[in-house]
């Protein structure tokens, strides 16, 4: 009884395993008689296990008579060769239809090592092709895709990274795995993690999103714009959807977006110069016109503008700078316009601009507001970035124009210097007309 019970339990276990498989499976003994037939085989062909087990081959019921011998020979040949054999057959369903199936068959050795039969797993060709397409798509995305693919787990850590994404992060594929996003991105990590958490909770957004991020890499921090798409991943094996993570697909569109931003910035600044010119033309006093131009120039460009006029002294090569205007007026800690000379220390950016007859840019350490740094240069306490340029008219230097930005803005760039020089040329013309 004990031995019988163990055999019965083993048979039940085998039957449960076969019936739980996603692929159809049947087995033949050495004479070609069917010994096993699972539920998936019944679903595909319609023949039950009771109707299939015990039959010799497929002849007369699951295959056309003209094909029966060829199918039987190809299936049973698997027990005489090593490895698996793959074939495609047209089998008959119980209701008379035909199904094209792809089979994988292999020999089953007996206890003595001699061939004891063949097992055959099969599935509908279209289902197999769908599976192969899915696998091929996954492999292509991981190797050959022209956009980055990162599979992020529920802890928001990269689990799979393709070649393109690894290049975008400036690192190897395996180096990125399991690392927090905060170690990979210097800026933009909060926005990216927020988007990933939203996808995990609510599903994929209806349209791609563009995110600006700063990527840490061997060559330093790089500012990039990514056009991102998100897909929530769920396990197909669970009865209820279980989130496995998020698939992040992105393309680097930095150059295109930067070109758009530069074009929009140039258009805005040109419009501001035009508006400033129209407003200055209505001013009777040229000095008032110069102040109007400064107000228009500050919009979207800087927080403060300082104008210092140059007065030559009797001593050769000696100069003195007087504060002529500050916009906005009344800045705390700065000399009143026209009151006393502004005492700039040697090497000050304003003096460098006068000497070079050009523009000079300067920034506080790490671009942060430093009261000592700004105070030593006679600038407002919140200043973190400065751009100094010369006021020139009729071949003479009339003074300097300084624009200041706070730490929330980026440092001045070459395009900013070109705009500042254009504003300075117009302000200098007004000051020259005013007799300064």
C-alpha positions in Angstrom: 0.0 0.0 0.0 2.8 2.4 0.8 4.6 1.8 -2.4 1.4 2.0 -4.4 0.6 5.3 -2.6 3.9 6.7 -3.6 3.4 5.7 -7.2 0.0 7.2 -7.3 1.2 10.4 -5.8 4.0 10.6 -8.4 1.6 10.0 -11.2 -0.7 12.8 -9.8 2.2 15.1 -9.6 3.3 14.4 -13.1 -0.2 14.9 -14.4 -0.5 18.3 -12.6 2.8 19.4 -14.0 1.9 18.5 -17.5 -1.5 20.1 -17.3 -0.1 23.3 -15.9 2.3 23.9 -18.8 1.7 26.7 -21.2 2.9 24.5 -24.1 1.1 21.5 -25.5 2.9 18.3 -24.8 2.6 14.7 -25.8 4.9 11.7 -25.5 5.4 8.5 -27.5 6.9 5.2 -26.4 9.5 3.4 -28.5 6.7 2.0 -30.7 5.1 5.4 -31.4 2.2 4.9 -29.0 1.0 8.1 -27.3 1.5 7.8 -23.5 0.9 11.5 -22.3 -1.4 14.3 -23.6 -1.8 17.5 -21.6 -4.6 20.1 -21.4 -2.9 22.6 -23.7 -2.7 19.9 -26.4 -6.4 19.3 -25.9 -7.1 23.0 -26.1 -5.3 23.4 -29.4 -6.6 20.2 -31.2 -9.8 19.5 -29.3 -8.9 15.8 -28.6 -9.0 14.9 -24.9 -6.4 12.8 -23.2 -8.7 9.9 -23.1 -9.1 10.1 -26.8 -5.4 10.5 -27.6 -3.5 8.3 -25.1 -3.1 4.8 -26.5 -3.2 5.7 -30.2 -0.3 4.9 -32.3 0.9 8.2 -33.9 -1.4 10.8 -35.4 -2.5 8.7 -38.3 -6.2 8.5 -39.0 -7.3 11.2 -36.5 -4.9 14.2 -36.0 -3.1 14.3 -39.3 -4.1 13.7 -43.0 -3.4 10.3 -44.3 -1.1 11.6 -46.9 1.1 13.2 -44.3 0.8 10.6 -41.5 3.9 8.5 -42.3 6.2 11.5 -42.9 5.1 13.1 -39.6 5.6 9.8 -37.7 9.0 9.3 -39.2 10.2 12.8 -38.4 8.9 12.7 -34.8 10.3 9.2 -34.0 13.7 10.1 -35.6 14.3 12.4 -32.6 15.2 9.3 -30.4 18.1 8.4 -32.6 19.8 11.8 -32.7 21.1 14.0 -29.8 19.5 17.4 -29.0 16.1 18.7 -29.9 14.5 18.6 -33.4 12.3 21.4 -34.6 9.6 20.8 -37.2 6.4 22.4 -38.5 3.3 20.2 -39.2 -0.3 20.8 -40.2 -2.4 18.8 -37.7 -6.1 18.2 -37.7 -8.5 19.4 -35.0 -11.4 17.3 -33.7 -13.9 19.5 -35.6 -12.0 19.0 -38.9 -10.0 22.1 -39.0 -6.3 22.4 -39.7 -3.7 24.0 -37.4 -0.1 24.7 -38.3 2.0 23.9 -35.3 5.7 24.1 -34.5 7.1 21.1 -32.6 10.2 20.5 -30.5 10.9 16.8 -30.0 13.7 14.9 -28.2 14.4 11.3 -27.4 13.8 9.9 -24.0 16.4 7.3 -22.9 15.4 4.3 -20.8 17.0 3.0 -17.6 19.5 1.0 -19.8 20.4 4.1 -21.8 18.6 2.9 -25.0 15.9 5.0 -26.7 12.6 4.5 -24.8 10.5 7.0 -26.7 10.0 10.6 -27.7 8.5 13.7 -26.1 7.0 16.4 -28.3 6.1 20.0 -27.2 4.2 22.0 -29.7 2.3 25.3 -30.1 0.5 27.1 -32.8 2.9 28.7 -35.2 1.4 32.2 -34.9 1.7 32.1 -31.1 5.3 30.9 -31.4 6.0 33.6 -33.9 4.5 36.2 -31.6 6.8 35.0 -28.8 9.8 35.0 -31.0 9.0 38.6 -32.1 8.7 39.7 -28.5 12.0 38.1 -27.7 13.6 39.6 -30.8 12.2 43.0 -30.0 13.6 42.9 -26.5 17.0 41.9 -27.7 16.9 44.7 -30.4 15.9 47.3 -27.8 18.8 46.2 -25.5 21.4 46.2 -28.3 20.6 48.1 -31.4 18.0 50.7 -30.5 18.8 54.4 -31.4 17.2 55.6 -28.1 17.9 54.8 -24.5 16.0 52.1 -22.7 16.2 51.7 -18.9 14.1 49.2 -17.0 13.7 50.5 -13.5 12.5 48.3 -10.6 9.9 49.3 -8.0 12.7 50.8 -5.9 13.5 53.1 -8.8 16.9 51.6 -9.4 18.0 50.5 -12.9 17.6 46.8 -13.5 18.3 46.6 -17.2 20.1 49.2 -19.4 20.6 49.1 -23.1 23.8 50.2 -25.0 22.4 53.6 -26.0 21.3 54.5 -22.4 24.7 53.5 -21.0 26.4 55.9 -23.5 24.0 58.6 -22.5 25.0 58.1 -18.8 28.6 57.9 -19.7 29.1 54.6 -18.0 29.0 50.8 -18.6 25.8 48.9 -18.6 26.6 46.8 -15.6 28.0 49.8 -13.7 24.5 51.4 -13.7 22.6 48.5 -12.3 21.1 48.8 -8.9 22.5 52.3 -8.3 20.1 55.1 -7.0 19.2 57.7 -9.7 20.6 60.4 -7.4 24.1 58.9 -8.0 23.7 59.1 -11.7 22.0 62.6 -12.1 23.1 65.8 -10.5 19.9 67.7 -11.3 16.5 66.6 -12.5 16.4 63.4 -10.3 13.4 64.7 -8.4 11.4 65.2 -11.6 12.4 61.8 -13.0 11.6 59.9 -9.8 8.3 61.7 -9.5 7.4 60.6 -13.1 8.4 57.0 -12.4 6.4 56.9 -9.2 3.3 58.3 -11.0 3.6 55.6 -13.7 3.8 52.9 -11.0 0.7 54.2 -9.3 -1.4 55.5 -12.2 0.0 54.0 -15.4 1.8 55.5 -18.4 1.1 59.1 -19.3 -0.7 59.7 -22.6 2.2 61.5 -24.3 6.0 61.7 -24.0 7.5 64.3 -21.6 10.6 66.3 -21.9 12.9 66.5 -18.8 16.1 68.5 -18.3 18.7 66.6 -16.4 22.3 67.0 -15.4 24.2 63.7 -15.9 27.3 62.8 -13.9 30.0 61.3 -16.0 33.8 60.9 -16.3 34.0 64.2 -18.1 31.9 66.0 -15.5 28.3 67.1 -15.3 26.5 67.5 -18.6 23.2 69.3 -19.0 20.9 67.3 -21.3 17.2 67.4 -22.4 15.6 64.0 -22.7 12.3 63.3 -24.5 10.9 60.4 -22.3 8.2 57.8 -22.7 7.1 55.6 -19.8 5.6 52.1 -19.7 4.4 50.3 -16.5 5.6 46.7 -16.4 3.4 44.0 -14.8 3.9 40.3 -14.4 1.9 38.2 -17.0 1.9 35.2 -14.6 0.0 36.7 -11.7 -3.8 36.6 -11.4 -3.8 40.3 -10.6 -1.3 42.8 -12.2 1.8 42.9 -10.1 4.1 45.9 -10.9 7.6 44.8 -11.9 8.8 48.4 -12.5 8.8 50.9 -15.3 10.4 51.0 -18.7 11.9 54.4 -19.5 12.5 55.1 -23.2 14.3 58.4 -24.0 16.0 60.3 -26.8 18.5 63.1 -26.3 17.0 66.2 -27.9 19.3 68.7 -26.3 20.7 70.3 -29.5 17.2 70.8 -30.9 15.7 72.2 -27.7 18.8 74.4 -27.1 18.5 75.8 -30.6 14.8 76.6 -30.0 15.7 78.3 -26.7 18.4 80.3 -28.3 16.1 81.4 -31.1 13.4 82.4 -28.7 15.9 84.3 -26.5 17.3 86.2 -29.5 13.8 87.1 -30.6 12.8 88.3 -27.1 16.0 90.4 -26.8 15.6 91.9 -30.2 12.0 92.9 -29.3 13.2 94.4 -26.0 15.8 96.5 -27.9 13.1 97.7 -30.3 10.7 98.6 -27.5 13.5 100.4 -25.6 14.3 102.4 -28.7 10.7 103.4 -29.1 10.4 104.4 -25.5 13.7 106.3 -25.5 12.6 108.3 -28.5 9.8 109.8 -26.5 12.3 111.1 -23.8 13.3 114.7 -24.1 16.3 114.2 -21.8 19.0 111.8 -23.2 19.9 110.8 -19.7 16.3 109.7 -19.1 16.4 107.8 -22.3 19.5 105.9 -21.1 17.8 105.0 -17.8 14.8 103.7 -19.8 17.0 101.5 -21.9 18.5 99.9 -18.7 15.0 99.1 -17.4 14.1 97.3 -20.7 17.5 95.5 -20.7 17.0 94.0 -17.3 13.8 92.1 -18.2 14.7 88.4 -18.3 18.4 89.2 -18.3 19.7 90.3 -14.9 18.6 91.6 -11.5 20.7 94.7 -11.4 22.5 97.2 -13.7 25.1 99.6 -12.7 26.5 102.5 -14.8 29.8 104.1 -13.9 31.0 107.1 -15.8 34.7 107.8 -16.4 36.2 111.2 -15.5 39.9 111.7 -16.4 42.1 113.4 -13.8 45.0 115.7 -14.3 47.5 113.1 -13.6 48.5 111.1 -16.8 46.9 107.8 -17.2 44.7 108.3 -14.1 41.0 107.8 -14.1 38.1 108.0 -11.7 34.7 106.3 -11.9 31.6 107.9 -10.6 28.3 106.0 -10.1 25.9 107.5 -12.6 22.9 105.2 -12.3 21.7 102.0 -10.7 18.7 100.0 -11.8 16.6 99.4 -9.9 17.5 102.5 -7.9 18.2 102.7 -4.2 20.2 99.4 -3.8 21.3 99.1 -0.2 25.1 99.3 0.4 25.9 101.1 -2.8 27.0 104.7 -3.3 24.4 107.1 -4.4 24.7 108.2 -8.1 27.0 111.1 -8.6 28.0 111.3 -4.9 31.5 109.9 -4.4 33.9 107.9 -6.6 33.5 104.2 -6.6 36.7 102.7 -5.2 37.3 99.6 -7.2 40.4 97.5 -6.2 43.1 96.7 -8.7 42.1 93.8 -11.0 38.4 94.5 -10.6 36.3 93.2 -13.5 35.2 96.8 -14.3 38.8 98.0 -14.5 39.6 94.9 -16.6 36.8 95.8 -19.0 38.1 99.4 -19.4 41.6 98.1 -20.0 40.6 95.5 -22.6 37.9 97.7 -24.1 35.6 94.7 -24.1 33.5 92.5 -21.9 34.5 90.7 -18.7 32.5 88.0 -17.0 32.9 86.9 -13.3 31.2 84.6 -10.9 31.3 83.8 -7.2 32.9 80.5 -6.1 30.5 77.7 -7.2 28.0 80.3 -8.4 26.6 80.8 -4.9 25.8 84.2 -3.3 28.8 85.2 -1.2 28.4 88.5 0.7 32.2 88.9 1.1 32.8 88.2 -2.6 30.1 90.8 -3.7 31.0 93.3 -1.0 34.7 93.4 -1.9 33.7 94.3 -5.4 31.2 97.0 -4.4 28.2 95.0 -5.6 24.9 94.1 -3.9 25.1 91.2 -1.4 23.0 88.8 -3.4 25.2 89.1 -6.5 26.7 85.8 -7.8 27.4 86.5 -11.5 28.6 89.7 -13.1 29.1 91.0 -16.7 31.0 94.2 -17.2 31.3 96.0 -20.5 32.5 99.4 -21.8 30.4 102.3 -22.7 31.9 103.5 -26.1 30.8 106.5 -28.2 32.7 108.4 -31.0 35.8 106.3 -30.3 36.0 107.2 -26.6 35.3 105.2 -23.5 32.7 107.0 -21.4 32.5 104.5 -18.6 31.2 101.0 -17.8 27.9 99.1 -17.6 27.7 96.2 -15.2 24.9 93.6 -15.1 24.5 91.4 -12.0 22.7 88.1 -11.5 21.7 86.2 -8.4 22.6 82.5 -7.6 19.3 81.3 -9.0 20.4 82.3 -12.5 23.1 80.7 -14.6 26.4 82.5 -15.2 26.7 84.9 -18.1 27.7 83.4 -21.5 29.1 84.8 -24.7 25.6 85.4 -26.1 24.9 87.5 -23.0 28.0 89.5 -23.5 27.0 90.3 -27.1 23.6 91.5 -25.9 25.2 93.6 -23.1 27.5 95.2 -25.6 24.5 96.2 -27.8 22.7 97.7 -24.9 25.9 99.5 -23.8 26.4 101.0 -27.2 22.9 102.6 -27.1 23.3 103.8 -23.5 26.7 105.3 -24.4 25.1 107.2 -27.3 22.5 108.7 -24.9 25.1 109.6 -22.3 27.3 111.2 -25.0 24.3 113.2 -26.2 23.6 114.3 -22.6 27.1 115.8 -22.4 28.5 113.4 -19.9 
